[in-house]
Amino acid sequence: MKVLSALSVILVGSAAAFAPASVNVNRAAVAPVNMAVADGGFYIDQNRRNLMNLILVGSSAVTIGGLAVPYISFFVPPGADRGASGTPAKDALGNEIFAKEYLASKKAGDHSLAQGLKGDATYLIVKDDGKFENYGLNAVCTHLGCVVPWSAANNKFMCPCHGSQYDATGAVVRGPAPLPLALAHLDVDQSGKIIFSTWSETDFRTDDKPWWI
């Protein structure tokens, strides 16, 4: 019996050695945090959450914007903002040309040169009603690049270099020029300046795509 009692004491002591130690929790320290959560909805990682939300919203905005721009552009007619993005017509001295003063100094049917897109010589054409054609004609011959003068007597453009001829719209009527004279849109902006811009639509003389772009 003594032996059994001794073994029992030993076993109980061994079990107690492996039992987890009790942990004293300072409830007073925990209470303020719990109170903050309950009262103000404050979380320790709230700043990080806010940052992640900003990143998510920003990336979504960029993605949606990238998709929206081409969609909206599809409904904007070509050349709708030509006046804002074009090139002012300039005279031989480099001065910008204003429509009102220019038309007052020219007669109906006048074809005079101005500096146009990329500085190319471009014809300003005054119609019989005293207004501008809605296009300018690049004066560079499409054969070998000579500047083609306007012949009022013949009512056409006649190249002195190799004999090419173009009608009043710049369409070829005699070779060796292979292509019509290049077109440029002509507009007048709010300040009255003459503005040239790229003609990117169908060439009305050939019913084909413009060869110059």
Disulfide bonds with the S-S distance in Angstrom:
Cys146-Cys161 2.07
